[in-house]
């Protein structure tokens, strides 16, 4: 069986090389290096997919490790980047994803042996619907977040008639960034909704009630309401430009708060590490 440490280091090498190639391709105006960055990112995704299929996370008898959860998030982010890349036929989504996923794999290293206990009644179907749908949604939302941030930055410079160095001129056009934002939001919200619904469906047999006022549940509903408003306005009111970019940044930051603060500090049955 492939060890978690070996697979993590292999992914770090591939994603690090992909990030450096992509950055060098942008700063040096080298198409070859950008394409190399894309190829290395896809190779890293394929490698990690194979590792996940081999099931290295099963080495911990008490459940998945916290490091495995972080790497699963990285995997879904890469998947989102690949999907959007194929949709818009531009390398920007993968160039966003590779450095972030490199950081996620680096962060996961100290936690490969830290088990996150799971309720005994949780079955594979729970992961397929609840965890899978939520991670897919947040992976896509990560791409939308970076597209939104870059949109806000570039639009601000353009409206302010500020000089645009060559590095920024090689960034995607703001119209493309808005297109990336629109596609990812419209795809991510139904997945987030599926994740919430599946969580509610399994909560009663696992925790004894469909809703218990758990901080994670409350935060998830708050995010769903704000995310739903963004989705509705994108779809029905045809929101474009600055406002949906700002809302996307807000939704992503709330998701980060939920993952980093709620799951690690607050008293919740979704806690990564239980005392």
C-alpha positions as CSV (number, residue, x, y, z in Angstrom):
1,X,0.0,0.0,0.0
2,X,1.2,3.5,-0.8
3,X,2.0,5.4,2.4
4,X,0.3,8.7,3.0
5,X,3.7,10.4,3.5
6,X,5.0,9.2,0.1
7,X,1.9,10.1,-1.8
8,X,1.8,13.5,-0.1
9,X,5.4,14.3,-1.0
10,X,4.8,13.1,-4.6
11,X,1.8,15.4,-4.9
12,X,3.8,18.3,-3.4
13,X,6.6,17.8,-6.0
14,X,4.1,17.8,-8.9
15,X,2.0,20.7,-7.6
16,X,5.1,22.7,-6.7
17,X,6.5,22.2,-10.2
18,X,3.1,23.0,-11.7
19,X,2.8,26.3,-9.7
20,X,6.3,27.4,-10.6
21,X,5.9,26.6,-14.2
22,X,2.6,28.4,-14.4
23,X,3.9,31.5,-12.6
24,X,7.0,31.5,-14.8
25,X,4.9,31.2,-17.9
26,X,2.8,34.2,-16.9
27,X,5.7,36.4,-15.8
28,X,8.0,35.4,-18.6
29,X,5.2,35.3,-21.3
30,X,6.1,31.7,-22.1
31,X,3.3,29.6,-23.5
32,X,5.3,26.4,-23.2
33,X,5.8,26.9,-19.4
34,X,2.0,27.6,-19.0
35,X,1.2,24.4,-20.8
36,X,3.8,22.5,-18.7
37,X,2.1,23.9,-15.6
38,X,-1.3,22.6,-16.9
39,X,0.2,19.1,-17.7
40,X,1.8,18.8,-14.3
41,X,-1.4,19.9,-12.5
42,X,-3.4,17.3,-14.4
43,X,-0.7,14.7,-13.6
44,X,-0.9,15.6,-9.9
45,X,-4.6,15.2,-10.0
46,X,-4.4,11.8,-11.8
47,X,-1.7,10.6,-9.3
48,X,-3.8,11.7,-6.3
49,X,-6.9,10.0,-7.8
50,X,-5.0,6.7,-8.0
51,X,-3.7,7.1,-4.4
52,X,-7.3,7.7,-3.2
53,X,-8.5,4.7,-5.1
54,X,-5.8,2.6,-3.4
55,X,-7.3,3.7,-0.1
56,X,-4.3,4.8,2.0
57,X,-6.7,6.6,4.4
58,X,-8.0,3.2,5.5
59,X,-4.7,2.7,7.4
60,X,-6.3,4.5,10.4
61,X,-8.8,2.2,12.2
62,X,-10.6,5.1,13.9
63,X,-11.5,6.9,10.7
64,X,-10.1,9.2,8.1
65,X,-7.1,11.3,9.2
66,X,-7.4,15.1,9.3
67,X,-4.7,15.2,6.6
68,X,-6.8,13.0,4.4
69,X,-9.7,15.5,4.7
70,X,-7.5,18.4,3.7
71,X,-6.2,16.4,0.8
72,X,-9.7,15.5,-0.3
73,X,-10.5,19.2,-0.3
74,X,-7.4,19.7,-2.5
75,X,-8.5,16.9,-4.8
76,X,-12.0,18.4,-5.3
77,X,-10.4,21.8,-5.9
78,X,-8.2,20.4,-8.6
79,X,-11.3,18.6,-10.1
80,X,-13.2,21.9,-10.1
81,X,-10.2,23.6,-11.8
82,X,-10.1,20.9,-14.5
83,X,-13.9,21.1,-15.1
84,X,-13.8,24.9,-15.4
85,X,-10.6,24.8,-17.6
86,X,-12.4,22.5,-20.0
87,X,-15.5,24.6,-19.9
88,X,-13.9,28.0,-20.7
89,X,-10.9,26.7,-22.6
90,X,-8.5,28.9,-20.7
91,X,-5.7,27.8,-18.3
92,X,-6.6,30.4,-15.6
93,X,-8.7,28.0,-13.4
94,X,-5.8,25.5,-13.2
95,X,-3.3,28.2,-12.6
96,X,-5.5,29.3,-9.7
97,X,-5.8,25.8,-8.3
98,X,-2.3,24.4,-8.4
99,X,-0.6,26.8,-5.9
100,X,-3.6,26.6,-3.5
101,X,-3.5,22.8,-3.6
102,X,0.2,22.8,-3.1
103,X,-0.4,24.8,0.1
104,X,-3.2,22.4,1.2
105,X,-1.0,19.4,0.8
106,X,1.8,21.1,2.7
107,X,-0.6,21.9,5.5
108,X,-1.9,18.3,5.6
109,X,1.5,16.8,6.3
110,X,1.5,17.2,10.1
111,X,-2.0,15.7,10.3
112,X,-1.7,12.4,8.4
113,X,-1.7,10.5,11.6
114,X,-4.5,12.5,13.3
115,X,-7.7,10.5,13.1
116,X,-11.1,12.2,12.9
117,X,-13.5,9.8,14.7
118,X,-16.7,8.9,12.8
119,X,-20.1,7.8,14.1
120,X,-20.4,4.0,13.7
121,X,-23.6,4.4,11.6
122,X,-22.0,6.4,8.9
123,X,-21.8,4.4,5.7
124,X,-20.2,5.0,2.3
125,X,-23.4,6.5,0.9
126,X,-23.1,9.3,3.5
127,X,-19.7,10.2,2.1
128,X,-20.9,10.0,-1.5
129,X,-23.7,12.4,-1.0
130,X,-22.9,14.6,2.0
131,X,-19.1,14.9,2.0
132,X,-18.7,14.5,-1.8
133,X,-21.4,17.1,-2.7
134,X,-20.1,19.7,-0.2
135,X,-16.5,19.2,-1.2
136,X,-17.4,19.4,-4.9
137,X,-19.3,22.6,-4.2
138,X,-16.5,24.2,-2.2
139,X,-13.9,23.1,-4.7
140,X,-15.8,25.0,-7.4
141,X,-16.3,27.9,-5.1
142,X,-12.6,28.1,-4.5
143,X,-12.1,28.7,-8.3
144,X,-14.9,31.3,-8.2
145,X,-13.2,33.0,-5.2
146,X,-9.9,33.5,-7.0
147,X,-11.7,34.6,-10.2
148,X,-13.7,37.1,-8.2
149,X,-10.7,38.5,-6.3
150,X,-8.8,38.9,-9.6
151,X,-11.8,40.5,-11.2
152,X,-12.2,43.1,-8.4
153,X,-8.5,43.9,-8.5
154,X,-8.2,44.3,-12.3
155,X,-11.5,46.2,-12.6
156,X,-10.3,48.6,-9.9
157,X,-7.1,49.3,-11.8
158,X,-8.9,49.7,-15.1
159,X,-11.5,52.1,-13.6
160,X,-8.9,54.0,-11.8
161,X,-6.8,54.3,-15.0
162,X,-3.8,52.9,-13.1
163,X,-0.8,51.6,-15.1
164,X,-1.0,47.9,-15.9
165,X,2.4,46.1,-15.7
166,X,3.0,43.3,-18.2
167,X,2.4,40.7,-15.5
168,X,-1.2,41.9,-15.0
169,X,-1.8,42.3,-18.7
170,X,-1.3,38.6,-19.1
171,X,-4.1,37.9,-16.6
172,X,-7.5,36.7,-18.0
173,X,-9.8,39.4,-19.3
174,X,-12.4,40.5,-16.7
175,X,-15.1,39.2,-19.0
176,X,-13.6,35.8,-18.8
177,X,-13.2,36.0,-15.0
178,X,-16.9,37.0,-14.8
179,X,-17.8,33.9,-17.0
180,X,-15.7,31.7,-14.7
181,X,-17.5,33.1,-11.7
182,X,-21.0,32.6,-13.2
183,X,-20.3,29.0,-14.3
184,X,-18.8,28.0,-10.9
185,X,-21.6,29.6,-8.8
186,X,-24.4,28.1,-10.9
187,X,-22.7,24.6,-10.7
188,X,-21.7,24.9,-7.0
189,X,-24.9,26.0,-5.3
190,X,-27.0,22.9,-6.3
191,X,-24.2,20.7,-5.1
192,X,-24.1,22.6,-1.8
193,X,-27.8,22.2,-1.5
194,X,-27.5,18.4,-2.1
195,X,-24.8,18.3,0.6
196,X,-27.1,20.1,3.1
197,X,-30.1,17.9,2.3
198,X,-28.2,14.7,2.6
199,X,-26.7,15.8,5.9
200,X,-30.2,16.5,7.3
201,X,-31.5,13.1,6.0
202,X,-28.7,11.2,7.9
203,X,-28.6,13.4,11.0
204,X,-31.5,11.8,12.8
205,X,-30.3,8.2,12.7
206,X,-26.7,9.3,13.5
207,X,-27.1,12.1,16.0
208,X,-30.7,11.5,17.2
209,X,-32.3,14.6,15.5
210,X,-32.5,16.2,12.1
211,X,-31.5,19.5,13.6
212,X,-29.9,20.2,17.0
213,X,-28.8,23.8,16.8
214,X,-25.2,22.6,16.3
215,X,-22.9,25.6,15.4
216,X,-21.9,23.8,12.2
217,X,-25.5,23.3,11.1
218,X,-26.4,26.9,11.9
219,X,-23.4,28.2,9.9
220,X,-24.2,25.9,7.0
221,X,-27.7,27.3,6.8
222,X,-26.4,30.9,6.9
223,X,-24.0,30.1,4.1
224,X,-26.8,28.4,2.1
225,X,-29.1,31.4,2.4
226,X,-26.4,33.8,1.2
227,X,-25.2,31.4,-1.5
228,X,-28.8,31.0,-2.6
229,X,-29.2,34.7,-3.0
230,X,-26.1,34.9,-5.1
231,X,-27.3,31.9,-7.2
232,X,-30.8,33.4,-7.6
233,X,-29.5,36.8,-8.7
234,X,-27.0,35.3,-11.1
235,X,-29.6,33.0,-12.7
236,X,-32.8,35.1,-12.6
237,X,-31.6,38.7,-12.4
238,X,-28.5,38.1,-14.6
239,X,-26.1,39.7,-12.2
240,X,-22.7,40.4,-13.8
241,X,-19.5,42.0,-12.8
242,X,-18.5,43.5,-9.5
243,X,-21.5,42.6,-7.3
244,X,-21.5,38.8,-7.9
245,X,-17.7,38.8,-7.5
246,X,-18.0,40.5,-4.1
247,X,-20.7,38.1,-3.0
248,X,-18.6,35.1,-4.1
249,X,-15.7,36.3,-2.0
250,X,-18.1,36.6,1.0
251,X,-19.5,33.1,0.6
252,X,-16.1,31.6,0.3
253,X,-14.8,33.4,3.4
254,X,-17.8,32.2,5.3
255,X,-17.0,28.6,4.2
256,X,-13.4,29.1,5.4
257,X,-14.7,30.4,8.7
258,X,-17.0,27.3,9.0
259,X,-14.1,24.9,8.2
260,X,-11.3,26.5,10.2
261,X,-13.1,28.1,13.1
262,X,-16.3,26.1,13.6
263,X,-14.7,22.7,13.0
264,X,-11.7,23.2,15.1
265,X,-12.7,25.6,18.0
266,X,-16.4,25.4,18.6
267,X,-18.3,22.6,20.4
268,X,-19.8,20.7,17.4
269,X,-20.3,17.1,16.5
270,X,-18.6,18.0,13.2
271,X,-15.3,18.8,15.0
272,X,-12.1,17.5,13.4
273,X,-10.5,16.6,16.7
274,X,-12.6,15.6,19.7
275,X,-11.4,15.8,23.2
